[in-house]
């Protein structure tokens, strides 16, 4: 079934209107109820009391002229009209005979009066030809209904009092509705305006336009939602930018070696190079560039795998200090070549639960960088300590350091501090990204401190092997 | 075949039973030898029978329909019960408790027996007619009269029926030979109750009064010339009249709860008794008068000589009228 679809603002307006109308109806009904129950009842009670007070003066027997005079006096000062009648015809004495005369009281009223009850009635009274509220109090002498005290008040005088209130109520009600609707509409706009804006921004985001932002004007849930949307927009923009950079980097880094290879190989095919020595040089260059391509592709593949959801780590307890020593053994020729001094300060008690090959890759990548950016006669220091279930490996070099503003972006793919991309110092620009990913997979953290011109400290913190957990 | 026939028979019996349902109803019997007053309690639609001697209630008939008046039939055993809203006139035999009905239609406001007790005269208020029936229920005629016929007084010479027009200010005199209105007299307003004084050919007329003014007097008309002869006070609203002999007339004024005794030849008041609350019914036994009080649900037994209440009976609600049935034994 296809129902009527209303947008949020209409729904809220409808709800507010219902609320207002409901409140008004209830308050009107309440006023009416109070009027009926208290005011009218009060008038009735007052008439009744007056009637009873007068009836108290009656001491039985026929109604005397003095009594009638007394009631007439009372009538002059009382609020309503009061009279007393002793006329048996008015008192309905002939009612059983069906005589064609409209008595003041009905048969049923007479029966109630006879048992001493007062009669209260409200409505049209043909005798007075108007709407009245009347109270009839019997003047009984044992079983004889010798007369009645009849007190009445035109209903108009009672309703007039309420009419005034009714108009005020009506006026106030209309005023209230208008004010409430205006305020309600503003409120609804306040609520739904930002929502509409957010909808617009979300659509723009889907189209790739990240410039549109939501204006956050409040600190409530809707304001928070707007802020979150803005944050998401910024994050998406950054991700998008990185994607573009990544693609640009990858294509650039692939194109450079390829053009080398293509250029040198073409030169050889076309016979530009004739000398044997030159040919060998060209082949070496081609081989070097092919190697670089291989490394790049290998690193990309590694990174893609590491960033995947379920990269299988071959975890085992291993001595980190031993691993460092073994790995650094392989670097001896390079260190000697660059005359870099190596200082190892390792805690051999440190056991971590890790993938040996991957952890070696971490050390290799960091040390590669350190050696690459260290000048000759530099110093490489590796310190392994443990503290509170974690161990920290700090690799410090005396290299050129990294400017503080660059520090944050280290570890992004293809991000190099050295923008020239001269490849003088080699590297694919993916090394630190891979390190970060491996450390992350081992539930560890990486922290880089650097002072420009003095050197860089890279600290990798990993959880220690916990025998209990491993079991 | 047999089954179908028996089914038809049962259905037929059931229909007959259903149609004549109330015909089978019987009422509590009232022994013939007892002298009783039958009181019409119109508010609760019942008739109470009270033994005059003992004050004991002998029976109470609860009727399913509303009624306003009763009439004792010449057999001294059957009570006719009727009302303006009731299309049926109901007869209940006090000896047997059995019931029979005549269908006369609505509007019967009053009924009296003829002077020779062979006819019943019905005042029919919807059509403003007087209907004549014999005791077997055969209609003998009808006469159109003025508005709201109520009080009917047959003259003892069997010649005339005097009919008051309750909601007017006149009366008609019907010639019983020709069944035609022979005279119409102007009276006081809302005339009700009265006496025909044969010796002087006078008619005493009571009533309720005009508009808000209650009637204060009894008017005396000469039927010889149709002129009003005089009036004398009987405050307030004298509506019920009766005589026990040629000398004394008893008049009940319901407006001020007073029973008057007047000397018939002179019209002088010879006694009065204040009693009840809105007394509406007056009846005479052999020795005593009975007055029903509508508002106080009482019946008073009054000694006509001393004008003192000798007994008070309490039964039923809204007693409008009483009739006295003297027992066979007394």
Boltz contact constraints between the chains, C-beta under 6 A:
constraints:
  - contact:
      token1: [A, 88]
      token2: [B, 214]
      max_distance: 6.0
  - contact:
      token1: [A, 88]
      token2: [B, 255]
      max_distance: 6.0
  - contact:
      token1: [A, 89]
      token2: [B, 212]
      max_distance: 6.0
  - contact:
      token1: [A, 89]
      token2: [B, 214]
      max_distance: 6.0
  - contact:
      token1: [A, 93]
      token2: [B, 254]
      max_distance: 6.0
  - contact:
      token1: [A, 93]
      token2: [B, 255]
      max_distance: 6.0
  - contact:
      token1: [A, 93]
      token2: [B, 278]
      max_distance: 6.0
  - contact:
      token1: [A, 94]
      token2: [B, 208]
      max_distance: 6.0
  - contact:
      token1: [A, 96]
      token2: [B, 320]
      max_distance: 6.0
  - contact:
      token1: [A, 99]
      token2: [B, 190]
      max_distance: 6.0
  - contact:
      token1: [A, 99]
      token2: [B, 208]
      max_distance: 6.0
  - contact:
      token1: [A, 100]
      token2: [B, 167]
      max_distance: 6.0
  - contact:
      token1: [A, 114]
      token2: [B, 295]
      max_distance: 6.0
  - contact:
      token1: [A, 143]
      token2: [B, 277]
      max_distance: 6.0
  - contact:
      token1: [A, 143]
      token2: [B, 295]
      max_distance: 6.0
  - contact:
      token1: [A, 143]
      token2: [B, 296]
      max_distance: 6.0
  - contact:
      token1: [A, 144]
      token2: [B, 277]
      max_distance: 6.0
